[in-house]
Amino acid sequence: MRYEATVTINNRLGLHARPAFRFTQLANEFDSDIWLTKGKKVVDGKNILDVLTLACPHGSVLKIVADGPDADQAVSRLKALVESRFGELD
């Protein structure tokens, strides 16, 4: 089953190395395939180098897409991670 959600990067420094690591670490807990989309660019949400190539400063709008047996849970938890500003206190 395929699920998706649109999120906005709200932490001050954007999707830099630490939040990208947290995102991919969480994404890899799921069996579903996970992608991140920014504009027309689509990358593997389980690969940190791919995620970093999106170059997402504060305010960037991304789409999280998951397809597989736990896609609903994956999208829900990844969306919550982004909305929590990756746990950063900025």
MARKOLLO-111549 format. One record per residue (C-alpha): residue number from 1; x, y, z. Coordinates in nm, 3 decimals, decimal comma. Example, Ala and Ser with C-alpha at 12.3 -4.5 7.8 and 13.67 -1.06 7.14 Angstrom:
2
SITE   seq        c1        c2        c3
SITE     1     1,230    -0,450     0,780
SITE     2     1,367    -0,106     0,714
! end
This chain:
90
SITE   seq        c1        c2        c3
SITE     1     0,000     0,000     0,000
SITE     2     0,127     0,349    -0,083
SITE     3     0,104     0,644     0,158
SITE     4     0,238     0,997     0,140
SITE     5     0,252     1,319     0,337
SITE     6     0,375     1,671     0,269
SITE     7     0,600     1,831     0,531
SITE     8     0,788     2,158     0,575
SITE     9     1,140     2,172     0,715
SITE    10     1,107     2,408     1,011
SITE    11     1,433     2,371     1,199
SITE    12     1,660     2,672     1,158
SITE    13     1,949     2,494     0,982
SITE    14     1,732     2,285     0,750
SITE    15     1,789     1,923     0,663
SITE    16     2,162     1,911     0,740
SITE    17     2,366     1,603     0,834
SITE    18     2,227     1,533     1,181
SITE    19     1,856     1,548     1,090
SITE    20     1,926     1,363     0,765
SITE    21     2,088     1,087     0,971
SITE    22     1,790     1,075     1,207
SITE    23     1,550     1,059     0,912
SITE    24     1,736     0,776     0,736
SITE    25     1,792     0,589     1,061
SITE    26     1,417     0,589     1,128
SITE    27     1,333     0,514     0,763
SITE    28     1,552     0,204     0,776
SITE    29     1,342     0,061     1,059
SITE    30     1,063    -0,004     0,808
SITE    31     1,027    -0,272     0,542
SITE    32     0,856    -0,033     0,300
SITE    33     1,038     0,156     0,027
SITE    34     1,063     0,523     0,125
SITE    35     1,129     0,823    -0,096
SITE    36     1,165     1,195    -0,037
SITE    37     1,055     1,436    -0,307
SITE    38     1,150     1,803    -0,342
SITE    39     1,007     1,958    -0,654
SITE    40     1,084     1,713    -0,933
SITE    41     1,375     1,548    -0,753
SITE    42     1,306     1,210    -0,590
SITE    43     1,560     1,036    -0,367
SITE    44     1,582     0,719    -0,159
SITE    45     1,472     0,815     0,192
SITE    46     1,684     0,536     0,339
SITE    47     2,011     0,666     0,193
SITE    48     2,172     0,956     0,380
SITE    49     2,377     1,076     0,084
SITE    50     2,065     1,086    -0,134
SITE    51     1,875     1,279     0,134
SITE    52     2,158     1,532     0,170
SITE    53     2,160     1,595    -0,207
SITE    54     1,812     1,747    -0,179
SITE    55     1,970     2,057    -0,019
SITE    56     1,674     2,151     0,202
SITE    57     1,712     2,478     0,392
SITE    58     1,456     2,606     0,642
SITE    59     1,115     2,633     0,477
SITE    60     1,167     2,360     0,218
SITE    61     0,855     2,160     0,135
SITE    62     0,906     1,785     0,092
SITE    63     0,684     1,491     0,021
SITE    64     0,743     1,167     0,210
SITE    65     0,626     0,866     0,010
SITE    66     0,626     0,505     0,130
SITE    67     0,513     0,188    -0,041
SITE    68     0,501    -0,146     0,134
SITE    69     0,357    -0,344     0,422
SITE    70     0,420    -0,079     0,691
SITE    71     0,397     0,232     0,471
SITE    72     0,129     0,398     0,684
SITE    73     0,339     0,369     1,000
SITE    74     0,653     0,480     0,816
SITE    75     0,493     0,797     0,681
SITE    76     0,328     0,876     1,013
SITE    77     0,649     0,842     1,217
SITE    78     0,870     1,019     0,962
SITE    79     0,622     1,305     0,938
SITE    80     0,621     1,334     1,318
SITE    81     1,003     1,341     1,318
SITE    82     1,010     1,629     1,068
SITE    83     0,734     1,816     1,254
SITE    84     0,932     1,781     1,579
SITE    85     1,219     1,961     1,400
SITE    86     1,423     1,642     1,434
SITE    87     1,449     1,701     1,807
SITE    88     1,658     2,014     1,759
SITE    89     1,593     2,299     2,002
SITE    90     1,654     2,593     1,768
! end
